[in-house]
Amino acid sequence: MQLIEVSKEANLPTRFGVFKIRSFREKKKVGDEVYCLDHLVIKSEELPKNPLVRVHSECLTGDALQSLKCDCGSELEMALKKIAQEQGMVIYLRQEGRGIGLFNKVNAYALQDKGLDTIEANLELGFKEDERDYSVVKFIFDFYHLKQIRLLTNNPKKIEAFKQMVEIQREPIIIQCNQHNMRYLKVKKEKMGHLL
Ligand SMILES: [Zn+2]
């Protein structure tokens, strides 16, 4: 079951520039319960034929708290800067902690404090290494009539998932290493095949 409700469009002035935002409410039925995920599109006023697109999964600790454990905060900042300059959109998906939710992510961080890496911690908690689901992205691409995009990513799984939906050119993301995210980035590169 996929039911998606679309909000009105509004202005969002930021320190990078003025964007347009629109929310896409995805209703997911799991067992008897229906969950609402309010995703967000942050875009430049105009979209070129081949816009820059970043599909970003929510990371409260990285995006809002500037955590150094992962690269989400810097990736988001870089993406917003680039779409302000070159025109495009950030599709902000509300799937925290690679889809396991904030509560479970904190438990995974506690396991990482004991020495497990990001994948081992998720597996220990009974999740897959990556629980993200990108089905709403197809709806968003169609909503904006996107046929070809420049996808800002280092993740080959995202390229695989989205090339079924639109024509893709990859734009790499370059992120600074620090002593806290070194292991996280190493796991991304060595265990998840990221192009770093
Ligand atoms: Zn993160």
Residues whose N, C-alpha, C, O or C-beta is under 5 A from the ligand:
A	BS01	ZN	C59 G62 C70 D71 C72
